[in-house]
Amino acid sequence: QVQLVDSGGGSVQTGGSLRLSCAVSGVTESRTCMGWFRRAPGKEREAVATIYRSSSRLSEYYIDSVKGRFTISQDNASNTVFLQMNNLQPEDTAMYYCASADKEWEPFATCARMSVRHFADWGQGTQVTVSS
């Protein structure tokens, strides 16, 4: 059974940094498409960043509001996905979740489209709070 465990959240001031981690277990090989998502109070869950990794391609996708500030990465050896978040802003405050793409869908397209509904296997979430 696949299990994703999110960690690394916390409270920081505007301009601060955090590094989120997502440890994946219960799989025999690293997942091809992984993503980080967030849900702010009163808002729907949205994709933040996705990473597609195959033997011949490595691609990263970000929503516009985090481009240049957030970086998604994946360590296959430890089956861990990271989200480095720099220059955090109050609007980044949310519960952050990692997820693995649903195998029913083509993984490259899933990552490129950053479609929340095409991701299965979710972590429990880690809270990020940015104060001004």
C-alpha positions in Angstrom: 0.0 0.0 0.0 1.4 3.4 -1.0 1.9 5.9 1.8 3.0 9.5 1.5 4.1 11.4 4.6 4.5 15.2 4.4 6.7 17.2 6.7 8.6 20.5 7.0 5.8 23.0 7.4 6.0 25.7 10.0 5.5 29.4 10.7 7.7 32.0 9.1 7.7 35.7 8.5 7.4 37.3 5.0 10.5 36.6 3.0 11.4 33.5 4.9 12.0 30.0 3.6 10.8 26.5 4.2 11.6 23.1 2.7 8.8 20.6 2.5 9.5 16.9 2.2 7.3 14.0 1.1 8.5 10.5 1.9 6.9 7.8 -0.3 6.8 4.2 0.8 5.1 1.0 -0.3 6.3 1.3 -3.9 8.9 -0.7 -5.8 10.0 2.2 -7.9 9.8 6.0 -7.9 6.6 7.5 -9.2 6.9 9.2 -12.6 4.7 12.2 -11.8 4.5 13.8 -8.3 3.1 17.1 -7.2 2.7 19.5 -4.4 -0.7 21.1 -3.8 -2.2 23.5 -1.2 -5.5 24.5 0.2 -5.9 27.9 1.8 -8.8 28.5 4.2 -12.0 29.0 2.2 -10.4 28.1 -1.1 -10.2 25.0 -3.2 -7.2 22.8 -3.4 -4.8 24.0 -6.1 -1.7 22.6 -7.7 1.6 24.4 -6.8 4.3 22.4 -8.6 4.6 19.1 -10.3 7.6 17.1 -11.4 7.8 14.5 -14.2 10.7 12.2 -14.2 11.5 9.3 -16.7 14.6 7.7 -18.0 14.8 10.3 -20.7 13.1 13.4 -19.4 12.9 15.6 -16.3 10.3 18.4 -16.4 9.0 20.7 -13.7 5.8 22.8 -13.7 4.8 25.7 -11.5 1.8 27.9 -11.1 2.6 31.5 -12.0 2.5 32.9 -8.4 5.3 30.7 -7.2 7.6 30.7 -10.2 11.1 31.9 -9.3 10.4 31.3 -5.6 9.6 27.6 -5.3 11.5 24.6 -6.6 10.3 21.0 -6.7 12.8 18.2 -6.7 12.8 14.4 -6.4 15.4 12.1 -4.9 14.8 8.6 -6.3 17.3 7.0 -4.0 15.3 7.9 -0.9 11.9 8.1 -2.7 11.4 11.6 -1.4 10.0 14.7 -3.1 10.9 18.2 -1.9 9.5 21.6 -2.3 11.9 24.4 -1.5 10.0 27.6 -0.8 11.8 30.9 -0.7 10.6 34.5 -0.3 7.4 33.3 1.3 4.4 35.6 1.2 1.3 35.7 3.4 -0.7 34.5 0.4 1.3 31.3 0.5 -0.3 30.4 3.8 -2.1 27.0 3.4 -2.1 23.4 4.1 0.4 21.8 1.7 0.0 18.2 0.4 2.0 16.0 -1.8 0.5 13.5 -4.2 1.3 10.9 -6.7 -0.4 10.9 -10.1 -3.2 8.4 -10.7 -1.8 5.5 -12.8 -5.0 5.5 -14.8 -3.9 8.7 -16.5 -0.9 9.4 -18.7 1.7 10.8 -16.3 3.4 13.4 -18.5 0.1 15.0 -19.4 -1.0 14.8 -15.8 2.1 16.7 -14.7 2.0 19.2 -17.4 -1.7 20.0 -16.9 -1.3 20.1 -13.1 -4.8 18.6 -12.8 -5.7 18.0 -9.2 -8.3 15.4 -10.0 -5.7 13.2 -11.8 -3.7 12.7 -8.6 -4.4 9.8 -6.2 -2.4 8.8 -3.1 -2.2 11.9 -1.0 -0.1 12.8 2.0 -1.7 14.0 5.2 -0.6 17.6 4.7 1.7 20.0 6.5 0.7 23.5 7.5 2.6 26.6 6.2 1.9 29.9 7.8 3.5 33.1 6.7 3.0 36.3 8.8 3.5 39.8 7.6 
